[in-house]
Amino acid sequence: MGTTLFNEYEDVLQRHKLFERSRLDVDERQSLLDIFIARCEWVRIYYAWRPNLHDEGDNHLIELAIAGSAEMIVTRNLRDFRQMELHFPHLRICTPEDFLEELQS
């Protein structure tokens, strides 16, 4: 987990329109985030790999994954990640469904 990603999670959880039909209220969503964050390993990014992705807002995810020695980024945004200018052979990008399928096999 990094500061930029944490801020992104906080921002998304505060979007009331997004959670109109959710069973969780704002306080419950914050509690869920607190529990999740308590299980995360915080990583400092020391090197910016730029330019890389066409969507500048997603570059921090690559940098966080590299700094944290991650093997995989799980996202629905495969299109932007497939167009990386820099390639990291040990880093895989997959959908949540593919990730869960791999866990089950």
N, C-alpha and C positions, 0 to 999 in steps of 0.2 A: 504494500500500500504506500502511496506517496501523497504528498499534500494536494497536488492538482486533482488526482483521482478522488481523494476524500472530499474535496470541495465540490466536485461534480456530483458525487453521491448525495451530499447534503442538499445541493441545489435541486436535484431531481425529486427528492423526497418532500420538498416544500412546494411543489407544483400541485396546488389543490385540484386543478382541472384534471390532471392525470389520474388522481386517486378518487374521483367523485364516486365511483361505484365500489371502492375498496371497503373491506370490513374494518380496516385499521384506520384509526384517527391519527392526527399529527403526532401526538405523544407516543402512541404505540409504534408508529413508523420510526420515530427517533430512538426509542428503546431498542428496536430491532437493529437499527444502524449501530448503536452503541455495542450491542452484543457481537455483531459482525466485526466491527473495528477491533474489539478486544481480542479477537482470534487472528487478526492480520499481523503480518510481519512488516514493519515499517522499513522502507528502503530509501536511501539518499541517492539522488542522481548527481553524478559528478561530471558527466560528459553528455552534451547534446548532439544527437545524431540528426543533423539538419543540413540541407533539406532532405526529406524522406517521403512522407506521405503528402498527398495532394491536399488533404484536410489538415491544416496546421493544428487544429484542436485535438487531433488524435496522436500526434507525434510523441506526446508525453507517455503514452502507453507503451510504445516501443522502447523508449528510454528507460522506463520503469522496469520493463521485462528484462532488458539487457543488464541493468544495474543489479537486479535481484536474481539473476541467473535462472530466470524462468524458462521452462521448456515449451510453454504453450500460452497463447492468449485466446480466451474464449469470448467470442463476440458474434453478433449478427451482422456486423459491418464487414463482411468478407471482401466486398468489392474494393473499398478503399485500401485495405491491407494487401490485396493482391497486386496493387499498383505501386508497391514500395520501390523507391529508387535504390535503397541499400538493402541487401539481403543478408540475413543471419540464418545460416543453415540449421542451427540447433533449435531455432524458434519456430514453432508451428502455430498456425492460425486456424481455429476451427469454430464451428457453431456450438451452441449449448447442447443441441441434440446429439451431435457427433461425439462431444465430450462424454455425455452420459452413456452413450452406447459403448464407448471404449471402456468406461468404468465397469460396465456390466459383463463385458467379455473377458 
